[in-house]
Amino acid sequence: MGPLEVLWAIVVIFFLFIAFARGYGNELGVTTLIFVALFIITEFAQDYLPRIMTAVLQRTGGVIDDRASDHLLSTLLSVIFISILFASYAGATFTLPGISNRRNNLLNVLVGLLNGYLVAGTLWYFQDYYRYPVADFTNSAGEPLLLDLPLTPLAENLANFLPPYVVPPLFWAAMVMLLLLFRVRR
């Protein structure tokens, strides 16, 4: 696999195309749910999932080493985040009717870049926070299948700017409230 920052950029560009296809009014509805997911994950899930996992293991008599715990937690948080993201795009989507849905290319670009940054950055954050568990997957020759460590210097620098690192959890809640106000605005 190539450098992680290339994959990150491809995901951001993918969300840019989605924003052009759907329009920024619809994409801001997705942004709202991404903010909800980030608030739930950074404020609650990252603290409580390890505690729940420890409690379950103690009750069942199971044992898990630190690296397996990293794998499990990064996978669970990624699945929770992707599930919320999938639900926000599936079926009847959460839209902001109080915002004009005219085709404004600049706003489409900005919202697409924001959503791409939030999605790609959050998934990268789960890997970074739990010490890149995907790098442990190797083929029979011992070569990495998904990620080759160490990261490039650019990726190391970009990792410092992943959404959960630079924004406190209460900001996500405040942004949800602000976008909900736009939702009910007439």
C-alpha positions in Angstrom: 0.0 0.0 0.0 1.2 3.5 -0.6 1.7 6.3 1.9 -1.2 6.9 4.3 -1.5 10.5 3.3 -2.3 9.5 -0.3 -5.2 7.3 0.9 -6.4 10.1 3.1 -6.3 12.6 0.2 -8.3 10.1 -2.0 -11.0 9.8 0.6 -11.2 13.6 0.9 -11.5 13.9 -2.9 -14.2 11.2 -2.9 -16.3 13.2 -0.4 -15.7 16.3 -2.6 -17.4 14.5 -5.5 -20.2 13.4 -3.3 -20.8 17.0 -2.2 -21.0 18.1 -5.9 -23.5 15.4 -6.6 -25.7 16.0 -3.6 -25.4 19.7 -3.0 -24.2 21.4 0.2 -27.6 21.6 1.8 -27.9 17.8 1.9 -24.2 17.4 2.8 -24.6 19.7 5.8 -27.1 17.2 7.1 -24.4 14.6 6.9 -22.0 17.0 8.5 -24.4 17.3 11.5 -24.5 13.6 12.0 -20.7 13.4 11.7 -20.5 15.9 14.5 -22.9 13.8 16.5 -20.7 10.7 15.9 -17.5 12.6 16.8 -19.1 13.9 20.0 -20.4 10.5 21.1 -17.1 8.8 20.3 -14.7 11.3 21.8 -16.8 12.2 24.8 -18.1 8.7 25.7 -17.1 5.7 23.6 -13.3 6.2 24.0 -13.6 6.2 27.7 -16.4 3.6 28.2 -15.6 1.0 25.6 -12.3 -0.1 27.3 -14.1 -0.2 30.7 -16.9 -2.3 29.3 -14.4 -4.6 27.6 -12.5 -5.0 30.8 -15.7 -5.7 32.8 -16.8 -8.3 30.3 -13.4 -10.0 30.3 -13.4 -10.1 34.1 -16.8 -11.6 34.3 -16.0 -14.2 31.6 -12.5 -14.9 32.9 -11.0 -13.9 29.6 -7.7 -12.2 29.1 -6.7 -9.9 26.3 -3.2 -8.4 25.7 -2.7 -4.7 25.0 -2.2 -5.1 21.3 -5.3 -7.2 20.8 -7.2 -4.6 22.9 -5.9 -1.9 20.5 -7.1 -3.9 17.5 -10.5 -4.5 19.0 -11.0 -0.9 20.2 -9.9 0.7 16.9 -12.1 -1.7 15.0 -15.2 -1.1 17.2 -14.8 2.7 17.0 -14.3 2.6 13.3 -17.4 0.4 12.9 -19.5 2.7 15.1 -18.3 5.7 13.1 -18.8 4.1 9.7 -22.3 2.9 10.7 -23.4 6.4 11.7 -21.9 7.7 8.5 -23.7 5.0 6.4 -27.0 5.7 8.2 -26.6 9.4 7.5 -26.4 8.7 3.7 -28.9 5.8 3.5 -32.6 6.2 2.8 -34.3 9.5 3.7 -31.3 11.7 4.6 -31.2 14.4 7.2 -31.2 17.7 5.3 -31.1 21.3 6.2 -34.2 22.8 4.4 -33.5 26.2 6.0 -30.4 26.4 3.7 -30.8 27.1 0.0 -29.9 24.0 -2.0 -28.9 25.9 -5.1 -25.8 24.7 -6.8 -23.1 26.9 -5.3 -19.8 25.3 -6.3 -17.8 27.1 -3.6 -20.0 25.9 -0.8 -20.1 22.4 -2.3 -16.3 22.4 -2.3 -16.0 23.7 1.2 -18.6 21.2 2.7 -17.2 18.3 0.7 -13.7 19.1 1.9 -14.9 19.4 5.5 -16.8 16.1 5.3 -13.8 14.4 3.7 -11.4 15.8 6.3 -13.8 14.7 9.1 -14.3 11.2 7.8 -10.7 10.4 6.6 -9.2 12.2 9.6 -11.4 10.4 12.1 -10.6 6.9 10.7 -6.9 7.8 10.6 -7.2 9.0 14.2 -8.5 5.6 15.3 -5.4 4.1 13.8 -3.0 6.7 15.2 -4.5 6.7 18.7 -4.3 2.9 18.9 -0.7 2.7 17.4 -1.7 1.6 13.9 -3.1 -1.9 14.5 -3.6 -2.4 10.7 0.2 -2.4 10.3 0.2 -5.8 12.1 -1.5 -7.6 9.2 1.2 -9.3 7.1 1.3 -11.8 4.3 3.1 -15.2 4.6 6.4 -13.6 3.8 6.0 -11.1 6.7 5.4 -8.1 4.4 2.7 -5.6 5.5 -0.6 -6.0 3.7 -2.3 -2.7 4.6 0.2 -0.3 6.1 3.9 -0.1 6.1 5.4 1.7 9.2 7.0 4.0 9.8 4.9 6.7 8.4 6.4 9.3 6.0 7.4 12.6 7.6 4.4 14.3 5.9 2.0 11.7 7.4 3.6 12.2 10.8 3.0 15.9 10.6 -0.6 15.5 9.2 -1.4 13.1 12.1 -1.1 16.0 14.5 -4.1 17.7 12.8 -6.6 14.9 12.8 -10.1 16.1 13.9 -10.3 14.6 17.4 -6.8 15.8 18.2 -7.4 19.5 17.3 -11.0 19.9 18.4 -12.4 19.3 21.9 -15.5 17.1 22.3 -17.8 20.0 23.4 -17.1 21.8 20.1 -18.7 18.9 18.3 -21.8 19.3 20.5 -21.9 23.0 19.9 -21.7 22.5 16.1 -24.5 20.0 16.3 -26.7 22.6 18.1 -25.7 25.3 15.6 -26.6 23.2 12.6 -29.8 22.1 14.2 -30.7 25.8 14.5 -30.2 26.1 10.7 -32.4 23.0 10.3 -35.4 24.6 12.0 -34.8 28.1 10.7 -37.4 29.3 8.2 
